Amino acid sequence: MKIKKWSLLSIASVVISVLMSPHASAATDAEIDKMTTYAVILGRATGCGFDVTAASHRVGKWMDQVFPPGSTDQQVYLPIFVDGMAYHAQQQISGKSPDSCSSLRRTFDSMPWP
């Protein structure tokens, strides 16, 4: 019984310390949706061979504002973003994306990057 109580107290203290951390924040659904959209478009554009340097820098700056370096959100969402980009690039390269590179070019060029 003491082990269970200790485990629950340990878990509670970790959760509280993360929530009380100055680096902790809670990403909104809108921010996560935007991040997902950026990962899809940048990934597919990479798969098409587009130069994504400028757009990636802008998205990177945005992500640093929304998911600050060292924050719990960054630790969670940055790997998801990177994995999402890689996945969508591979899908584009293998022909499994619903978008052609020419239609993606129009989307990429008109994208309101942050």
C-alpha positions in Angstrom: 0.0 0.0 0.0 2.8 2.4 0.8 4.3 1.8 -2.7 1.1 2.8 -4.4 0.8 5.9 -2.3 4.4 6.8 -3.1 3.9 6.2 -6.8 0.8 8.4 -6.9 2.6 11.1 -4.9 5.6 10.9 -7.2 3.4 11.2 -10.3 1.5 14.1 -8.8 4.6 16.0 -7.9 6.1 15.5 -11.4 2.8 16.8 -13.0 2.7 19.7 -10.7 6.3 20.7 -11.3 5.8 20.5 -15.0 2.6 22.6 -14.8 4.4 25.1 -12.5 7.5 25.3 -14.7 8.1 28.7 -16.4 8.7 26.8 -19.6 5.4 24.9 -19.5 2.5 26.0 -21.6 -0.5 24.5 -23.2 -0.6 24.6 -27.0 -4.0 25.4 -28.4 -5.9 23.3 -30.9 -5.5 26.1 -33.5 -1.7 26.1 -33.0 -1.5 22.4 -33.3 -3.6 22.5 -36.5 -1.4 25.2 -37.9 1.8 23.2 -37.1 0.3 20.1 -38.7 -0.6 22.1 -41.9 3.0 23.4 -42.0 4.4 19.9 -41.6 2.2 18.5 -44.4 3.0 21.3 -46.9 6.7 21.6 -46.1 7.0 17.8 -46.2 5.2 17.4 -49.6 7.2 20.4 -51.0 10.4 18.8 -49.9 9.3 15.6 -51.6 8.8 17.6 -54.8 12.2 19.1 -54.5 11.1 22.7 -53.8 13.4 25.0 -52.0 11.7 25.2 -48.6 14.5 27.1 -46.8 12.8 30.5 -46.4 9.4 28.9 -45.4 11.1 26.6 -43.0 12.9 29.4 -41.3 9.7 31.3 -40.9 7.9 28.3 -39.5 10.9 27.6 -37.2 10.7 31.2 -35.8 6.9 30.7 -35.3 7.4 27.4 -33.5 10.0 29.0 -31.2 7.3 31.5 -30.2 4.5 29.1 -29.8 6.5 26.2 -28.4 9.4 27.9 -26.7 12.8 26.3 -26.6 13.1 24.1 -23.5 9.4 24.0 -22.9 7.4 20.8 -22.5 5.4 21.8 -25.6 8.6 21.9 -27.6 9.7 18.6 -26.3 6.4 17.1 -27.4 5.5 18.9 -30.6 8.9 19.4 -32.3 9.5 15.7 -32.9 5.9 15.3 -34.1 6.5 18.2 -36.6 9.8 16.7 -37.8 8.3 13.2 -38.2 5.3 14.6 -40.0 7.5 16.5 -42.5 9.5 13.3 -43.1 6.4 11.2 -43.5 4.7 13.6 -46.0 8.0 14.0 -48.0 8.2 10.2 -48.3 4.5 10.0 -49.2 5.0 12.6 -52.0 8.1 10.8 -53.3 6.4 7.5 -53.4 3.3 8.9 -55.2 1.0 8.3 -52.2 0.2 12.0 -51.7 -3.2 13.2 -53.0 -1.4 16.3 -54.4 0.6 16.6 -57.6 3.8 18.7 -57.4 2.2 21.3 -59.8 -0.9 21.7 -57.6 1.4 21.8 -54.5 3.5 24.5 -56.1 0.4 26.7 -56.3 -0.5 26.0 -52.6 3.1 26.4 -51.5 3.5 29.8 -53.3 0.2 31.2 -51.9 0.7 29.8 -48.4 0.5 32.6 -45.7 3.7 31.6 -43.9 4.1 33.1 -40.5 
